[in-house]
Amino acid sequence: MDYDGMFDKAIDALKAEGRYREFANIRRKCGEFPVARHYPSDGRPKCSVKVWCSNDYLGMGQNDLVLNAMHEAIDRVGAGSGGTRNIAGTTHYHVMLEKELADLHHKDAALLFTSGYVANDASLSTLVKLLPGLVILSDAKNHASMIEGIRHGGGEKRIWRHNDITHLEEFLRELPVDTPKLIAFESVYSMDGDIAPIKEICDLADKYNALTYIDEVHAVGMYGARGGGVAEREGLMDRVDIIEGTLAKAFGLMGGYIAANANICDAIRSYASGFIFTTSVAPAIVAGALASVHHLKNSSIERETQQERARTLKKRLGDLGLPVLENPSHIVPVMVGDPVKCKALTDQLLERYRIYVQPINYPTVDAGKERIRLTPGPTHSDADMDYLVNALSTLWSEMELRRAA
């Protein structure tokens, strides 16, 4: 059996389709974001680049309050947590962060996981076990972590067309009244940047006696008076049963969580393997997240500046006929529509212009919908934006990519 040959064949297939992913070896320069140091794998000299694709949307990973909190935690308690949450891994920082997150979403409790992926996978799969006969109604464009959680639960599911309330109600109407139901969806969909009709979904949940589970990972810290997400902005947090979020995007660190009624959090805490059997997040990271969440509850300047940067970039690109996918969020997708050209475009941005952007290809997006996904932040200057826009316009012409009509 030629095992190596089989692995090589699988990788060669990805390369032939233009879907082979390469890591950019970068080192961010603390206090100078979006500047980073790039270390090319081909032996070329290292150089400074500007990052335009980070999910650290607000630059909180560079915030002095966050960094100081992390340094203080290391000095107080050391590096790792020392165990799972059940065995020595629940520090005072973990308890305080869960209280802060519960308060952020006006819920009784919150539960901290090692990542947003794990939060979705563990929570959704466990809900199927806790609620016998549960049917999960999942938006067609839900994140891979939600899909995996639903699959791992092994229960019945219905996939409704993306943001299609009529289709969702068709499924709900078909299910018996006494069947447990859960509607799973996201607020901001990170690749297209569109936003779910949360109120209408909650209305259907009330009508058909269903639970609601919203993934707000691309919205927490970004929307609402205190950064509670789109549900906070729209005054709907009390109508959503389970809110899932991340600490790895707008909050600038790592980890994921759910916020819900105390009995829901307690049940998932007690049954979810993805929570029980893994070492807890390091105290320094938790302390930094605590500082970040607290800061963004009380400061809106970061998200207001980020929203202005996103609006400005969309307009600048649109004025040049570059095919920006219109949406009401902070996400700036620019459509390429070809995996090989998408990879070539980002290679040229890095090599010629020292601009770091990752290509977004299948399976992250559908084939034929390849794109670059730009994430302007508060620290991207007008000069940075001028340079990016001019570089993209030049490459768009050289590569004969389609412009908007």
Secondary structure, 3 states (H helix, E strand, C coil): CCHHHHHHHHHHHHHHCCCCCCCCCEEECCCCCCEEEECCCCCCCCEEEEECCCCCCCCHHHCHHHHHHHHHHHHHHCCCCCCECCCCCCCHHHHHHHHHHHHHCCCCEEEEECCHHHHHHHHHHHHHHHCCCCEEEEECCCCHHHHHHHHHHCCEEEEECCCCHHHHHHHHHHCCCCCCEEEEEECECCCCCCECCHHHHHHHHHHCCCEEEEECCCCCCCCCCCCCCHHHHCCCHHHCCEEEEECCCCCCCCCEEEEECHHHHHHHHHHCHHHHCCECCCHHHHHHHHHHHHHHHHCCHHHHHHHHHHHHHHHHHHHCCCCECCCCCCCEEEECCCHHHHHHHHHHHHHHHCEECCEECCCCCCCCCCEEEECCCCCCCHHHHHHHHHHHHHHHHHCCCCCCC
